[in-house]
Structure formats: C-alpha cells, structure tokens
Amino acid sequence: MNDLTSDEVAPRCRQIRNLIESAELPPDLSEAIMNAHAKLMETRSAETVCAVRSSATAEDLGDASFAGQHETYYYV
C-alpha cells in the first residue's frame, strides 16, 4: 500500500467527495426515499423538518454507536 503525505490526502478526498456528490441515485431508491418521506409527513405538521445523517455498516454495537459520525444535514 502506498503511504500518502497529508498534501496528497486532501485532493484525493475532494475527488472522492465530488464523485459521490455528482452520482445520481437509482430511480427506484430515490422513489423509495421520497415515498417514505411523504408517509412520514402525513402524520406531521407543515413545520416539520428532517435531518439526514451518515450511518456505519455496523450502526450500533454493544458498546458503541456510529450514527451521524461523519455528516448530518439539517432542514432537508
């Protein structure tokens, strides 16, 4: 494995982030998310806001929780 200097890490992270942010969700996944959000909002007032947060593959362990560890977006 190649050891990267700190000057090399930041540009690579930006490239990865740009790839992720520019990718489109598959239509069936996008539809499922929008349908779940609509169902949630049916039981809430118009003033309800949502937050989206990152998750880990092992969301909760017996002695640790990783939900929201990386990013959280409010007022989505």
All heavy atoms as a GROMACS GRO file, in nm:
protein
  582
    1MET      N    1   0.084  -0.117   0.000
    1MET     CA    2   0.000   0.000   0.000
    1MET      C    3   0.089   0.123   0.000
    1MET      O    4   0.195   0.125   0.058
    1MET     CB    5  -0.092   0.000   0.122
    1MET     CG    6  -0.194   0.109   0.112
    1MET     SD    7  -0.339   0.077   0.214
    1MET     CE    8  -0.292   0.163   0.361
    2ASN      N    9   0.043   0.226  -0.064
    2ASN     CA   10   0.118   0.349  -0.080
    2ASN      C   11   0.091   0.444   0.036
    2ASN      O   12  -0.023   0.473   0.068
    2ASN     CB   13   0.076   0.414  -0.212
    2ASN     CG   14   0.176   0.513  -0.263
    2ASN    OD1   15   0.277   0.536  -0.200
    2ASN    ND2   16   0.146   0.570  -0.376
    3ASP      N   17   0.195   0.492   0.103
    3ASP     CA   18   0.178   0.591   0.210
    3ASP      C   19   0.161   0.728   0.147
    3ASP      O   20   0.244   0.772   0.066
    3ASP     CB   21   0.299   0.590   0.303
    3ASP     CG   22   0.307   0.464   0.386
    3ASP    OD1   23   0.199   0.410   0.420
    3ASP    OD2   24   0.418   0.419   0.417
    4LEU      N   25   0.058   0.798   0.184
    4LEU     CA   26   0.030   0.930   0.129
    4LEU      C   27   0.073   1.037   0.228
    4LEU      O   28   0.061   1.020   0.349
    4LEU     CB   29  -0.120   0.945   0.101
    4LEU     CG   30  -0.181   0.847   0.002
    4LEU    CD1   31  -0.331   0.869  -0.004
    4LEU    CD2   32  -0.120   0.864  -0.135
    5THR      N   33   0.121   1.147   0.175
    5THR     CA   34   0.150   1.261   0.260
    5THR      C   35   0.020   1.336   0.284
    5THR      O   36  -0.079   1.319   0.211
    5THR     CB   37   0.251   1.356   0.193
    5THR    OG1   38   0.190   1.416   0.079
    5THR    CG2   39   0.378   1.283   0.154
    6SER      N   40   0.017   1.422   0.384
    6SER     CA   41  -0.104   1.499   0.412
    6SER      C   42  -0.141   1.590   0.295
    6SER      O   43  -0.258   1.617   0.271
    6SER     CB   44  -0.088   1.581   0.540
    6SER     OG   45   0.022   1.668   0.528
    7ASP      N   46  -0.042   1.634   0.217
    7ASP     CA   47  -0.070   1.716   0.099
    7ASP      C   48  -0.139   1.636  -0.011
    7ASP      O   49  -0.208   1.692  -0.096
    7ASP     CB   50   0.059   1.776   0.042
    7ASP     CG   51   0.118   1.883   0.132
    7ASP    OD1   52   0.042   1.939   0.214
    7ASP    OD2   53   0.238   1.910   0.121
    8GLU      N   54  -0.123   1.505  -0.011
    8GLU     CA   55  -0.184   1.419  -0.112
    8GLU      C   56  -0.324   1.372  -0.072
    8GLU      O   57  -0.406   1.344  -0.158
    8GLU     CB   58  -0.096   1.297  -0.137
    8GLU     CG   59   0.039   1.330  -0.198
    8GLU     CD   60   0.131   1.210  -0.202
    8GLU    OE1   61   0.146   1.142  -0.099
    8GLU    OE2   62   0.186   1.185  -0.310
    9VAL      N   63  -0.350   1.366   0.057
    9VAL     CA   64  -0.477   1.313   0.106
    9VAL      C   65  -0.593   1.408   0.073
    9VAL      O   66  -0.696   1.364   0.022
    9VAL     CB   67  -0.471   1.285   0.257
    9VAL    CG1   68  -0.608   1.251   0.312
    9VAL    CG2   69  -0.372   1.174   0.287
   10ALA      N   70  -0.579   1.536   0.102
   10ALA     CA   71  -0.689   1.631   0.082
   10ALA      C   72  -0.740   1.634  -0.062
   10ALA      O   73  -0.862   1.625  -0.084
   10ALA     CB   74  -0.649   1.770   0.129
   11PRO      N   75  -0.653   1.643  -0.164
   11PRO     CA   76  -0.706   1.643  -0.302
   11PRO      C   77  -0.776   1.512  -0.338
   11PRO      O   78  -0.876   1.513  -0.409
   11PRO     CB   79  -0.582   1.662  -0.389
   11PRO     CG   80  -0.476   1.714  -0.300
   11PRO     CD   81  -0.510   1.668  -0.162
   12ARG      N   82  -0.726   1.402  -0.289
   12ARG     CA   83  -0.791   1.274  -0.318
   12ARG      C   84  -0.927   1.265  -0.250
   12ARG      O   85  -1.022   1.213  -0.308
   12ARG     CB   86  -0.702   1.158  -0.275
   12ARG     CG   87  -0.581   1.146  -0.366
   12ARG     CD   88  -0.498   1.028  -0.334
   12ARG     NE   89  -0.378   1.027  -0.415
   12ARG     CZ   90  -0.308   0.918  -0.438
   12ARG    NH1   91  -0.344   0.803  -0.385
   12ARG    NH2   92  -0.200   0.923  -0.512
   13CYS      N   93  -0.935   1.316  -0.128
   13CYS     CA   94  -1.064   1.318  -0.059
   13CYS      C   95  -1.164   1.405  -0.134
   13CYS      O   96  -1.281   1.369  -0.146
   13CYS     CB   97  -1.048   1.368   0.084
   13CYS     SG   98  -0.965   1.249   0.192
   14ARG      N   99  -1.120   1.519  -0.185
   14ARG     CA  100  -1.208   1.606  -0.264
   14ARG      C  101  -1.258   1.534  -0.389
   14ARG      O  102  -1.375   1.544  -0.425
   14ARG     CB  103  -1.137   1.736  -0.302
   14ARG     CG  104  -1.141   1.841  -0.193
   14ARG     CD  105  -1.096   1.977  -0.244
   14ARG     NE  106  -0.958   1.978  -0.291
   14ARG     CZ  107  -0.851   1.994  -0.214
   14ARG    NH1  108  -0.865   2.009  -0.084
   14ARG    NH2  109  -0.730   1.995  -0.265
   15GLN      N  110  -1.168   1.461  -0.455
   15GLN     CA  111  -1.209   1.385  -0.574
   15GLN      C  112  -1.316   1.282  -0.540
   15GLN      O  113  -1.416   1.269  -0.611
   15GLN     CB  114  -1.089   1.312  -0.636
   15GLN     CG  115  -0.994   1.401  -0.712
   15GLN     CD  116  -0.877   1.319  -0.765
   15GLN    OE1  117  -0.815   1.240  -0.695
   15GLN    NE2  118  -0.847   1.340  -0.893
   16ILE      N  119  -1.295   1.211  -0.433
   16ILE     CA  120  -1.392   1.109  -0.391
   16ILE      C  121  -1.525   1.173  -0.357
   16ILE      O  122  -1.631   1.127  -0.398
   16ILE     CB  123  -1.337   1.026  -0.273
   16ILE    CG1  124  -1.216   0.943  -0.318
   16ILE    CG2  125  -1.445   0.938  -0.212
   16ILE    CD1  126  -1.136   0.882  -0.206
   17ARG      N  127  -1.520   1.282  -0.280
   17ARG     CA  128  -1.643   1.352  -0.242
   17ARG      C  129  -1.718   1.401  -0.365
   17ARG      O  130  -1.840   1.388  -0.375
   17ARG     CB  131  -1.612   1.467  -0.148
   17ARG     CG  132  -1.737   1.536  -0.097
   17ARG     CD  133  -1.703   1.652  -0.006
   17ARG     NE  134  -1.823   1.699   0.055
   17ARG     CZ  135  -1.852   1.692   0.184
   17ARG    NH1  136  -1.765   1.639   0.266
   17ARG    NH2  137  -1.965   1.737   0.230
   18ASN      N  138  -1.645   1.458  -0.462
   18ASN     CA  139  -1.708   1.506  -0.584
   18ASN      C  140  -1.775   1.393  -0.661
   18ASN      O  141  -1.884   1.411  -0.716
   18ASN     CB  142  -1.606   1.578  -0.673
   18ASN     CG  143  -1.566   1.713  -0.619
   18ASN    OD1  144  -1.638   1.772  -0.538
   18ASN    ND2  145  -1.451   1.761  -0.661
   19LEU      N  146  -1.711   1.278  -0.666
   19LEU     CA  147  -1.771   1.162  -0.733
   19LEU      C  148  -1.901   1.120  -0.665
   19LEU      O  149  -2.001   1.092  -0.731
   19LEU     CB  150  -1.673   1.044  -0.736
   19LEU     CG  151  -1.555   1.056  -0.832
   19LEU    CD1  152  -1.455   0.944  -0.805
   19LEU    CD2  153  -1.605   1.051  -0.975
   20ILE      N  154  -1.899   1.116  -0.534
   20ILE     CA  155  -2.018   1.075  -0.459
   20ILE      C  156  -2.130   1.177  -0.476
   20ILE      O  157  -2.245   1.142  -0.504
   20ILE     CB  158  -1.984   1.055  -0.310
   20ILE    CG1  159  -1.892   0.934  -0.294
   20ILE    CG2  160  -2.111   1.040  -0.226
   20ILE    CD1  161  -1.832   0.919  -0.156
   21GLU      N  162  -2.096   1.306  -0.462
   21GLU     CA  163  -2.199   1.410  -0.471
   21GLU      C  164  -2.256   1.425  -0.612
   21GLU      O  165  -2.370   1.468  -0.627
   21GLU     CB  166  -2.144   1.543  -0.422
   21GLU     CG  167  -2.122   1.544  -0.271
   21GLU     CD  168  -2.066   1.675  -0.220
   21GLU    OE1  169  -2.018   1.759  -0.301
   21GLU    OE2  170  -2.069   1.695  -0.098
   22SER      N  171  -2.180   1.390  -0.714
   22SER     CA  172  -2.230   1.405  -0.851
   22SER      C  173  -2.302   1.280  -0.901
   22SER      O  174  -2.367   1.283  -1.005
   22SER     CB  175  -2.115   1.440  -0.946
   22SER     OG  176  -2.023   1.333  -0.956
   23ALA      N  177  -2.294   1.171  -0.826
   23ALA     CA  178  -2.362   1.047  -0.866
   23ALA      C  179  -2.512   1.062  -0.845
   23ALA      O  180  -2.557   1.128  -0.751
   23ALA     CB  181  -2.308   0.930  -0.783
   24GLU      N  182  -2.588   1.002  -0.933
   24GLU     CA  183  -2.734   1.003  -0.920
   24GLU      C  184  -2.780   0.876  -0.851
   24GLU      O  185  -2.726   0.768  -0.875
   24GLU     CB  186  -2.799   1.014  -1.057
   24GLU     CG  187  -2.778   1.151  -1.120
   24GLU     CD  188  -2.864   1.171  -1.244
   24GLU    OE1  189  -2.975   1.114  -1.249
   24GLU    OE2  190  -2.818   1.243  -1.333
   25LEU      N  191  -2.879   0.891  -0.765
   25LEU     CA  192  -2.939   0.773  -0.703
   25LEU      C  193  -3.016   0.695  -0.808
   25LEU      O  194  -3.077   0.754  -0.896
   25LEU     CB  195  -3.036   0.815  -0.593
   25LEU     CG  196  -2.978   0.873  -0.465
   25LEU    CD1  197  -3.091   0.917  -0.373
   25LEU    CD2  198  -2.890   0.772  -0.395
   26PRO      N  199  -3.017   0.564  -0.798
   26PRO     CA  200  -3.102   0.486  -0.888
   26PRO      C  201  -3.248   0.530  -0.868
   26PRO      O  202  -3.289   0.558  -0.754
   26PRO     CB  203  -3.082   0.341  -0.841
   26PRO     CG  204  -2.950   0.343  -0.769
   26PRO     CD  205  -2.939   0.479  -0.708
   27PRO      N  206  -3.326   0.537  -0.976
   27PRO     CA  207  -3.464   0.585  -0.966
   27PRO      C  208  -3.548   0.511  -0.862
   27PRO      O  209  -3.626   0.574  -0.790
   27PRO     CB  210  -3.520   0.564  -1.107
   27PRO     CG  211  -3.400   0.565  -1.195
   27PRO     CD  212  -3.289   0.507  -1.114
   28ASP      N  213  -3.532   0.378  -0.849
   28ASP     CA  214  -3.613   0.304  -0.752
   28ASP      C  215  -3.576   0.341  -0.608
   28ASP      O  216  -3.663   0.350  -0.522
   28ASP     CB  217  -3.604   0.154  -0.774
   28ASP     CG  218  -3.462   0.100  -0.770
   28ASP    OD1  219  -3.366   0.175  -0.799
   28ASP    OD2  220  -3.445  -0.020  -0.739
   29LEU      N  221  -3.449   0.368  -0.582
   29LEU     CA  222  -3.408   0.411  -0.449
   29LEU      C  223  -3.459   0.551  -0.419
   29LEU      O  224  -3.511   0.578  -0.311
   29LEU     CB  225  -3.255   0.406  -0.436
   29LEU     CG  226  -3.197   0.453  -0.302
   29LEU    CD1  227  -3.254   0.373  -0.186
   29LEU    CD2  228  -3.046   0.445  -0.305
   30SER      N  229  -3.446   0.640  -0.515
   30SER     CA  230  -3.496   0.776  -0.498
   30SER      C  231  -3.646   0.776  -0.470
   30SER      O  232  -3.695   0.846  -0.381
   30SER     CB  233  -3.465   0.858  -0.624
   30SER     OG  234  -3.513   0.988  -0.611
   31GLU      N  235  -3.720   0.695  -0.546
   31GLU     CA  236  -3.865   0.685  -0.526
   31GLU      C  237  -3.899   0.630  -0.388
   31GLU      O  238  -3.990   0.679  -0.321
   31GLU     CB  239  -3.926   0.597  -0.635
   31GLU     CG  240  -4.076   0.589  -0.628
   31GLU     CD  241  -4.136   0.506  -0.740
   31GLU    OE1  242  -4.068   0.481  -0.842
   31GLU    OE2  243  -4.253   0.466  -0.725
   32ALA      N  244  -3.824   0.530  -0.343
   32ALA     CA  245  -3.849   0.471  -0.210
   32ALA      C  246  -3.825   0.575  -0.101
   32ALA      O  247  -3.902   0.583  -0.004
   32ALA     CB  248  -3.760   0.349  -0.189
   33ILE      N  249  -3.720   0.654  -0.115
   33ILE     CA  250  -3.691   0.758  -0.016
   33ILE      C  251  -3.802   0.863  -0.014
   33ILE      O  252  -3.851   0.903   0.092
   33ILE     CB  253  -3.554   0.823  -0.044
   33ILE    CG1  254  -3.442   0.722  -0.018
   33ILE    CG2  255  -3.535   0.949   0.041
   33ILE    CD1  256  -3.306   0.765  -0.068
   34MET      N  257  -3.842   0.909  -0.132
   34MET     CA  258  -3.946   1.011  -0.140
   34MET      C  259  -4.079   0.958  -0.086
   34MET      O  260  -4.152   1.031  -0.017
   34MET     CB  261  -3.961   1.060  -0.284
   34MET     CG  262  -3.838   1.131  -0.337
   34MET     SD  263  -3.785   1.272  -0.237
   34MET     CE  264  -3.918   1.386  -0.271
   35ASN      N  265  -4.112   0.832  -0.114
   35ASN     CA  266  -4.236   0.774  -0.062
   35ASN      C  267  -4.232   0.762   0.091
   35ASN      O  268  -4.331   0.790   0.158
   35ASN     CB  269  -4.262   0.637  -0.125
   35ASN     CG  270  -4.304   0.648  -0.270
   35ASN    OD1  271  -4.349   0.752  -0.316
   35ASN    ND2  272  -4.288   0.539  -0.344
   36ALA      N  273  -4.119   0.721   0.145
   36ALA     CA  274  -4.106   0.710   0.291
   36ALA      C  275  -4.117   0.847   0.355
   36ALA      O  276  -4.181   0.863   0.460
   36ALA     CB  277  -3.972   0.645   0.327
   37HIS      N  278  -4.058   0.948   0.293
   37HIS     CA  279  -4.067   1.084   0.346
   37HIS      C  280  -4.211   1.135   0.342
   37HIS      O  281  -4.260   1.194   0.438
   37HIS     CB  282  -3.975   1.178   0.268
   37HIS     CG  283  -3.972   1.316   0.323
   37HIS    ND1  284  -4.048   1.418   0.268
   37HIS    CD2  285  -3.906   1.370   0.428
   37HIS    CE1  286  -4.028   1.528   0.337
   37HIS    NE2  287  -3.942   1.501   0.434
   38ALA      N  288  -4.280   1.110   0.231
   38ALA     CA  289  -4.420   1.152   0.220
   38ALA      C  290  -4.506   1.084   0.326
   38ALA      O  291  -4.591   1.150   0.389
   38ALA     CB  292  -4.472   1.120   0.080
   39LYS      N  293  -4.481   0.956   0.351
   39LYS     CA  294  -4.556   0.884   0.454
   39LYS      C  295  -4.529   0.943   0.592
   39LYS      O  296  -4.620   0.961   0.672
   39LYS     CB  297  -4.519   0.735   0.452
   39LYS     CG  298  -4.601   0.650   0.543
   39LYS     CD  299  -4.568   0.503   0.526
   39LYS     CE  300  -4.651   0.420   0.621
   39LYS     NZ  301  -4.624   0.277   0.606
   40LEU      N  302  -4.404   0.976   0.620
   40LEU     CA  303  -4.368   1.040   0.747
   40LEU      C  304  -4.441   1.173   0.763
   40LEU      O  305  -4.496   1.204   0.868
   40LEU     CB  306  -4.216   1.062   0.755
   40LEU     CG  307  -4.166   1.144   0.872
   40LEU    CD1  308  -4.183   1.067   1.003
   40LEU    CD2  309  -4.021   1.183   0.852
   41MET      N  310  -4.444   1.251   0.657
   41MET     CA  311  -4.501   1.386   0.664
   41MET      C  312  -4.653   1.384   0.676
   41MET      O  313  -4.712   1.482   0.720
   41MET     CB  314  -4.458   1.467   0.543
   41MET     CG  315  -4.307   1.491   0.536
   41MET     SD  316  -4.235   1.553   0.691
   41MET     CE  317  -4.300   1.718   0.691
   42GLU      N  318  -4.719   1.273   0.639
   42GLU     CA  319  -4.864   1.263   0.652
   42GLU      C  320  -4.909   1.279   0.796
   42GLU      O  321  -5.020   1.324   0.821
   42GLU     CB  322  -4.913   1.126   0.601
   42GLU     CG  323  -4.910   1.110   0.452
   42GLU     CD  324  -4.946   0.969   0.409
   42GLU    OE1  325  -4.978   0.883   0.495
   42GLU    OE2  326  -4.941   0.944   0.287
   43THR      N  327  -4.824   1.243   0.890
   43THR     CA  328  -4.862   1.247   1.032
   43THR      C  329  -4.798   1.364   1.106
   43THR      O  330  -4.805   1.371   1.227
   43THR     CB  331  -4.820   1.116   1.102
   43THR    OG1  332  -4.677   1.103   1.092
   43THR    CG2  333  -4.887   0.996   1.036
   44ARG      N  334  -4.737   1.457   1.033
   44ARG     CA  335  -4.668   1.569   1.095
   44ARG      C  336  -4.727   1.701   1.048
   44ARG      O  337  -4.796   1.709   0.949
   44ARG     CB  338  -4.518   1.568   1.058
   44ARG     CG  339  -4.444   1.440   1.089
   44ARG     CD  340  -4.438   1.417   1.240
   44ARG     NE  341  -4.345   1.314   1.281
   44ARG     CZ  342  -4.369   1.185   1.286
   44ARG    NH1  343  -4.485   1.140   1.249
   44ARG    NH2  344  -4.280   1.101   1.329
   45SER      N  345  -4.694   1.808   1.120
   45SER     CA  346  -4.739   1.941   1.078
   45SER      C  347  -4.651   1.993   0.965
   45SER      O  348  -4.543   1.939   0.938
   45SER     CB  349  -4.731   2.038   1.196
   45SER     OG  350  -4.596   2.069   1.226
   46ALA      N  351  -4.696   2.098   0.900
   46ALA     CA  352  -4.621   2.157   0.788
   46ALA      C  353  -4.487   2.214   0.834
   46ALA      O  354  -4.399   2.236   0.752
   46ALA     CB  355  -4.704   2.264   0.721
   47GLU      N  356  -4.472   2.236   0.963
   47GLU     CA  357  -4.348   2.295   1.014
   47GLU      C  358  -4.241   2.192   1.044
   47GLU      O  359  -4.133   2.226   1.090
   47GLU     CB  360  -4.379   2.376   1.140
   47GLU     CG  361  -4.472   2.493   1.113
   47GLU     CD  362  -4.512   2.564   1.240
   47GLU    OE1  363  -4.464   2.527   1.348
   47GLU    OE2  364  -4.594   2.656   1.231
   48THR      N  365  -4.267   2.067   1.021
   48THR     CA  366  -4.172   1.960   1.049
   48THR      C  367  -4.054   1.967   0.952
   48THR      O  368  -4.072   1.986   0.833
   48THR     CB  369  -4.240   1.823   1.038
   48THR    OG1  370  -4.346   1.817   1.132
   48THR    CG2  371  -4.142   1.710   1.064
   49VAL      N  372  -3.936   1.954   1.005
   49VAL     CA  373  -3.815   1.946   0.923
   49VAL      C  374  -3.748   1.813   0.950
   49VAL      O  375  -3.771   1.750   1.052
   49VAL     CB  376  -3.717   2.063   0.950
   49VAL    CG1  377  -3.780   2.195   0.911
   49VAL    CG2  378  -3.673   2.066   1.095
   50CYS      N  379  -3.664   1.772   0.858
   50CYS     CA  380  -3.594   1.644   0.872
   50CYS      C  381  -3.444   1.665   0.871
   50CYS      O  382  -3.396   1.764   0.817
   50CYS     CB  383  -3.632   1.550   0.758
   50CYS     SG  384  -3.804   1.502   0.759
   51ALA      N  385  -3.373   1.571   0.928
   51ALA     CA  386  -3.228   1.570   0.924
   51ALA      C  387  -3.183   1.438   0.862
   51ALA      O  388  -3.248   1.335   0.880
   51ALA     CB  389  -3.169   1.584   1.064
   52VAL      N  390  -3.075   1.442   0.790
   52VAL     CA  391  -3.018   1.322   0.728
   52VAL      C  392  -2.878   1.307   0.785
   52VAL      O  393  -2.801   1.402   0.787
   52VAL     CB  394  -3.013   1.336   0.574
   52VAL    CG1  395  -2.949   1.213   0.512
   52VAL    CG2  396  -3.153   1.360   0.519
   53ARG      N  397  -2.846   1.190   0.830
   53ARG     CA  398  -2.713   1.169   0.887
   53ARG      C  399  -2.650   1.043   0.833
   53ARG      O  400  -2.718   0.952   0.785
   53ARG     CB  401  -2.719   1.165   1.038
   53ARG     CG  402  -2.797   1.048   1.092
   53ARG     CD  403  -2.804   1.055   1.242
   53ARG     NE  404  -2.868   0.935   1.292
   53ARG     CZ  405  -2.882   0.908   1.418
   53ARG    NH1  406  -2.837   0.992   1.508
   53ARG    NH2  407  -2.940   0.799   1.457
   54SER      N  408  -2.519   1.041   0.843
   54SER     CA  409  -2.445   0.925   0.795
   54SER      C  410  -2.468   0.806   0.888
   54SER      O  411  -2.507   0.822   1.002
   54SER     CB  412  -2.296   0.958   0.790
   54SER     OG  413  -2.248   0.987   0.920
   55SER      N  414  -2.442   0.688   0.837
   55SER     CA  415  -2.452   0.566   0.916
   55SER      C  416  -2.332   0.479   0.884
   55SER      O  417  -2.272   0.490   0.778
   55SER     CB  418  -2.578   0.488   0.882
   55SER     OG  419  -2.692   0.560   0.914
   56ALA      N  420  -2.301   0.391   0.975
   56ALA     CA  421  -2.196   0.293   0.952
   56ALA      C  422  -2.262   0.159   0.922
   56ALA      O  423  -2.379   0.138   0.953
   56ALA     CB  424  -2.106   0.282   1.074
   57THR      N  425  -2.187   0.068   0.864
   57THR     CA  426  -2.243  -0.063   0.834
   57THR      C  427  -2.279  -0.140   0.960
   57THR      O  428  -2.372  -0.218   0.962
   57THR     CB  429  -2.147  -0.147   0.748
   57THR    OG1  430  -2.021  -0.155   0.816
   57THR    CG2  431  -2.130  -0.086   0.612
   58ALA      N  432  -2.206  -0.116   1.067
   58ALA     CA  433  -2.238  -0.175   1.197
   58ALA      C  434  -2.293  -0.062   1.284
   58ALA      O  435  -2.228  -0.013   1.374
   58ALA     CB  436  -2.114  -0.237   1.260
   59GLU      N  437  -2.415  -0.019   1.252
   59GLU     CA  438  -2.475   0.101   1.312
   59GLU      C  439  -2.457   0.107   1.463
   59GLU      O  440  -2.410   0.205   1.516
   59GLU     CB  441  -2.622   0.107   1.275
   59GLU     CG  442  -2.698   0.223   1.333
   59GLU     CD  443  -2.672   0.354   1.263
   59GLU    OE1  444  -2.626   0.354   1.149
   59GLU    OE2  445  -2.699   0.458   1.324
   60ASP      N  446  -2.498   0.007   1.532
   60ASP     CA  447  -2.488   0.008   1.678
   60ASP      C  448  -2.429  -0.124   1.726
   60ASP      O  449  -2.478  -0.230   1.691
   60ASP     CB  450  -2.625   0.030   1.742
   60ASP     CG  451  -2.679   0.168   1.714
   60ASP    OD1  452  -2.605   0.265   1.736
   60ASP    OD2  453  -2.794   0.177   1.669
   61LEU      N  454  -2.326  -0.111   1.804
   61LEU     CA  455  -2.266  -0.227   1.868
   61LEU      C  456  -2.303  -0.225   2.015
   61LEU      O  457  -2.362  -0.128   2.064
   61LEU     CB  458  -2.114  -0.223   1.851
   61LEU     CG  459  -2.063  -0.218   1.706
   61LEU    CD1  460  -1.912  -0.202   1.704
   61LEU    CD2  461  -2.105  -0.342   1.630
   62GLY      N  462  -2.267  -0.326   2.087
   62GLY     CA  463  -2.298  -0.330   2.229
   62GLY      C  464  -2.238  -0.215   2.308
   62GLY      O  465  -2.296  -0.168   2.405
   63ASP      N  466  -2.122  -0.167   2.264
   63ASP     CA  467  -2.054  -0.063   2.340
   63ASP      C  468  -2.024   0.063   2.256
   63ASP      O  469  -1.946   0.148   2.298
   63ASP     CB  470  -1.925  -0.117   2.399
   63ASP     CG  471  -1.828  -0.167   2.294
   63ASP    OD1  472  -1.868  -0.179   2.176
   63ASP    OD2  473  -1.712  -0.194   2.327
   64ALA      N  474  -2.086   0.076   2.138
   64ALA     CA  475  -2.057   0.192   2.055
   64ALA      C  476  -2.171   0.217   1.957
   64ALA      O  477  -2.242   0.125   1.918
   64ALA     CB  478  -1.927   0.172   1.978
   65SER      N  479  -2.188   0.343   1.919
   65SER     CA  480  -2.285   0.381   1.817
   65SER      C  481  -2.216   0.472   1.717
   65SER      O  482  -2.140   0.560   1.756
   65SER     CB  483  -2.404   0.453   1.881
   65SER     OG  484  -2.492   0.496   1.780
   66PHE      N  485  -2.242   0.452   1.589
   66PHE     CA  486  -2.173   0.527   1.486
   66PHE      C  487  -2.265   0.620   1.406
   66PHE      O  488  -2.221   0.686   1.314
   66PHE     CB  489  -2.103   0.430   1.389
   66PHE     CG  490  -2.007   0.340   1.459
   66PHE    CD1  491  -2.044   0.210   1.491
   66PHE    CD2  492  -1.882   0.384   1.496
   66PHE    CE1  493  -1.956   0.126   1.558
   66PHE    CE2  494  -1.792   0.300   1.563
   66PHE     CZ  495  -1.830   0.172   1.593
   67ALA      N  496  -2.392   0.622   1.439
   67ALA     CA  497  -2.487   0.704   1.364
   67ALA      C  498  -2.445   0.851   1.371
   67ALA      O  499  -2.416   0.905   1.476
   67ALA     CB  500  -2.627   0.687   1.421
   68GLY      N  501  -2.442   0.916   1.256
   68GLY     CA  502  -2.408   1.057   1.249
   68GLY      C  503  -2.261   1.086   1.270
   68GLY      O  504  -2.222   1.201   1.290
   69GLN      N  505  -2.179   0.986   1.264
   69GLN     CA  506  -2.037   1.003   1.292
   69GLN      C  507  -1.970   1.096   1.192
   69GLN      O  508  -1.879   1.170   1.226
   69GLN     CB  509  -1.968   0.866   1.289
   69GLN     CG  510  -1.818   0.872   1.314
   69GLN     CD  511  -1.757   0.732   1.315
   69GLN    OE1  512  -1.825   0.633   1.296
   69GLN    NE2  513  -1.629   0.726   1.336
   70HIS      N  514  -2.016   1.095   1.067
   70HIS     CA  515  -1.946   1.171   0.964
   70HIS      C  516  -2.014   1.302   0.930
   70HIS      O  517  -1.955   1.407   0.940
   70HIS     CB  518  -1.929   1.084   0.838
   70HIS     CG  519  -1.853   0.959   0.866
   70HIS    ND1  520  -1.719   0.957   0.894
   70HIS    CD2  521  -1.895   0.830   0.874
   70HIS    CE1  522  -1.679   0.835   0.916
   70HIS    NE2  523  -1.784   0.755   0.904
   71GLU      N  524  -2.138   1.299   0.888
   71GLU     CA  525  -2.207   1.420   0.844
   71GLU      C  526  -2.352   1.414   0.887
   71GLU      O  527  -2.414   1.309   0.891
   71GLU     CB  528  -2.204   1.433   0.691
   71GLU     CG  529  -2.066   1.436   0.632
   71GLU     CD  530  -2.018   1.576   0.597
   71GLU    OE1  531  -2.093   1.672   0.620
   71GLU    OE2  532  -1.907   1.586   0.547
   72THR      N  533  -2.408   1.530   0.919
   72THR     CA  534  -2.551   1.544   0.945
   72THR      C  535  -2.598   1.667   0.871
   72THR      O  536  -2.534   1.772   0.878
   72THR     CB  537  -2.580   1.557   1.095
   72THR    OG1  538  -2.535   1.437   1.162
   72THR    CG2  539  -2.728   1.576   1.122
   73TYR      N  540  -2.709   1.654   0.800
   73TYR     CA  541  -2.766   1.766   0.724
   73TYR      C  542  -2.904   1.797   0.782
   73TYR      O  543  -2.989   1.709   0.789
   73TYR     CB  544  -2.779   1.730   0.576
   73TYR     CG  545  -2.645   1.698   0.513
   73TYR    CD1  546  -2.598   1.568   0.508
   73TYR    CD2  547  -2.566   1.799   0.461
   73TYR    CE1  548  -2.475   1.538   0.451
   73TYR    CE2  549  -2.443   1.771   0.404
   73TYR     CZ  550  -2.399   1.639   0.400
   73TYR     OH  551  -2.278   1.612   0.345
   74TYR      N  552  -2.922   1.920   0.827
   74TYR     CA  553  -3.048   1.961   0.887
   74TYR      C  554  -3.135   2.034   0.786
   74TYR      O  555  -3.087   2.088   0.688
   74TYR     CB  556  -3.021   2.054   1.006
   74TYR     CG  557  -2.946   1.986   1.117
   74TYR    CD1  558  -2.811   2.002   1.133
   74TYR    CD2  559  -3.014   1.904   1.207
   74TYR    CE1  560  -2.742   1.939   1.235
   74TYR    CE2  561  -2.947   1.841   1.310
   74TYR     CZ  562  -2.810   1.858   1.322
   74TYR     OH  563  -2.743   1.796   1.424
   75TYR      N  564  -3.266   2.039   0.815
   75TYR     CA  565  -3.365   2.112   0.735
   75TYR      C  566  -3.371   2.062   0.591
   75TYR      O  567  -3.377   2.139   0.499
   75TYR     CB  568  -3.339   2.263   0.740
   75TYR     CG  569  -3.332   2.312   0.882
   75TYR    CD1  570  -3.211   2.346   0.939
   75TYR    CD2  571  -3.447   2.320   0.959
   75TYR    CE1  572  -3.204   2.388   1.071
   75TYR    CE2  573  -3.441   2.362   1.090
   75TYR     CZ  574  -3.319   2.396   1.146
   75TYR     OH  575  -3.312   2.436   1.275
   76VAL      N  576  -3.367   1.931   0.577
   76VAL     CA  577  -3.373   1.870   0.443
   76VAL      C  578  -3.519   1.862   0.401
   76VAL      O  579  -3.603   1.821   0.477
   76VAL     CB  580  -3.309   1.729   0.447
   76VAL    CG1  581  -3.323   1.660   0.313
   76VAL    CG2  582  -3.164   1.740   0.488
   0.00000   0.00000   0.00000
